[in-house]
Amino acid sequence: MAQRPRNWILIGLLAAVAVINHVDRGGLSVAAPAISAELHLDPVRMGVVLSAFFRSYAALQLAGGWLADRFSVL
């Protein structure tokens, strides 16, 4: 059975989001020293800032996984 064009568009959008997400997380680790210096954050406080980002990221991964299972794309 041939894939519908809508499915390929959706796959392309999901791939684009994955790439943007990967670049964003990589950029955060590169920018962390500059952010820390500009905001005068010690390593402990910078760890709290990064931890807050990644905790919300993990929680939304759970919600996104549930939504993906709940609503089939095919």
N, C-alpha and C positions, 0 to 999 in steps of 0.2 A: 504494500500500500504506500503510495507516494505521500510525502509530507506536504501539508498545505503551506502556502507562502506565509501565512500568519505565524505558523510555528517557527519558521526560520527567522522571521523578524524578532520574535520573542527570544529565541536562542541568541541572536546577535546582541540584543539589548542586555541580556543577562551576562554575556561575555564582556561587554563594555563596562558594565557595572563592576564586575569582578576585577577588571584591570584597574579601573579608577580607585577602587577600594584598596587594592594592593599598593598602588603608588601613594595613596594617602597615608596608609600606615607606615610605609617606608620613609616618606617625607617627614612624618612626625618624629621619628627617631633622629633624623638628620637635623631637624630644626630645634630639637629639645635644648641643646646647649645655648643657642641664641635666645630662645624664649626664657630660659632660666636666668641668663645674664641680664636681659632687658627688664624682667620683672623682679629681679633680686630674690630669686627663689633658691633656697639651699637644696641639696640633693633629696632630703626627706620630703620637703614640700613639692618638689618636682615629681617625685614618685607618687605622691597623692594625686596630683593632677593627671598624670599618665594612667594611674590606676582607675580613676573615675572614667576616663575615656574608654578604657578597655573593658571595664565592668558593664558600662552601658552597651558597648559593642557586643559583648557576650549575651546579654539579656535579649537584645534585638535579634541575635542569631537564633535563639530559641523561638521567639515569636515568628520570625521569618520561616523557620523550618516547619512550624505548625501550620502556618498559612499555606505553604507549598504542599504539604500533605493533605490539607483540607480541600483546597481548590485545585483540581487537576488541570494541567495546561493542555492536555491532549483531547 
